[in-house]
């Protein structure tokens, strides 16, 4: 299966990022291919041959609101172009303007 996860961070030490990290690790363990649309990804995931990281840069934007809007636009454009290559798209909240198959809404953000 080709799974895509859309979120800002996929890494330990970040609430929502940790949840997505664990989902990605388990999908890899089960032999699936994982595409990560994210700004930050844990090094061990980057090194996996089952992971395709699509880097969504937003750091240079001045506010969180603008960074979220830019991320939504860029990830949505990528998904609209590549959706046919994926079996399942998992997003987190209103992270992207594109449609998804699963939307997980977490209350474990790093600032909580």
N, C-alpha and C positions, 0 to 999 in steps of 0.2 A: 504494500500500500504506500502511496505517496501522500504524506501528511504535511500540511503547511500550518505553522503557528505564527500569528501576527501579534506582536507585543513589543514594547520598547526595549525590555531587557530579558535575557534568558540566562540567568546566573544565580548562584547561591548568594546569600546575604542581601536579598531583595525580596520582599513579600510576594508580590505577583510574579516577579522574575523567577523566584525559587519554585513556585508551583509549575510554571512552564518549563523550567529546567528539568524537573522530575518527570513531567509528561514526555518531554523529548528523550530523556535517558531511557525511559521504559519502552518507548516506541522503537528506539534503536536496538535495545536488548532483544526485542521481539522480531527484529529483522526488517523493520520498515525504513523507508527513506524519509527524512525530515527536511523540509525547507523552512528556514527561519527568516521571517521579515522582521528585522530588529535593528536597533542602534548599538546594542551591546550584547555579546554572546560569550559565555564562558569559554576559556581557551580549550578545554578538553572536548567541548562540542565542536569547536572550529576545526579540530584536528581529525574528527571522525570522517571516514569516507562515505558515511551514510547521511551526512549533513551538508546541505547547501545553504550557506548564509548569504542572504540578500541584505547588504548593508544599507540602512536607511539613515543617512546623516541628518541630524537636526541640531547639533551642539552649537552651531554659530548663531542661531536665532536667539533674540534677547529675552523672551519670556516663555514660561511653560505653555501658555495658551497658544502662542504662535508655533512653538515646537510641536505641540499636539496637532494643530491644523496642518502643518507641513507634513508630519508623519502620516496623517490620515490621507492626504492628497497623494503623496508619493507611493505609499503602500497600495492604495486603491488603484492607481495607474498600473503598477506592476501586476497586481492580481487580475485586473481586467485583460491584460495582455497574455497572461500565463495560466489562467484558470483551467483550461482544458488539459493541462499537463498534471493536474493534481486530483487526487481522489477525495480528499477531505480538507476543508479549511476551518481552522479553529481560531477565533479572534477573542479579544478580551475587551468587553465593554464597547465603547464607541471609538475604538482605536483606528478604524479605517472606514473609508466611504464605500468600499466594496462589500458585496454580500458575502455571507459565510454559511457553513453548515452547522457549526456549533459556536455559541457565544457564551463564554464563561465570564461572569461578573464577580470579581474578587473584592473582598474587604480586607485585604492584607497588603495594601500599598506600603511602601517603605516609610512614609511619613506618619503612618497610623500607629 
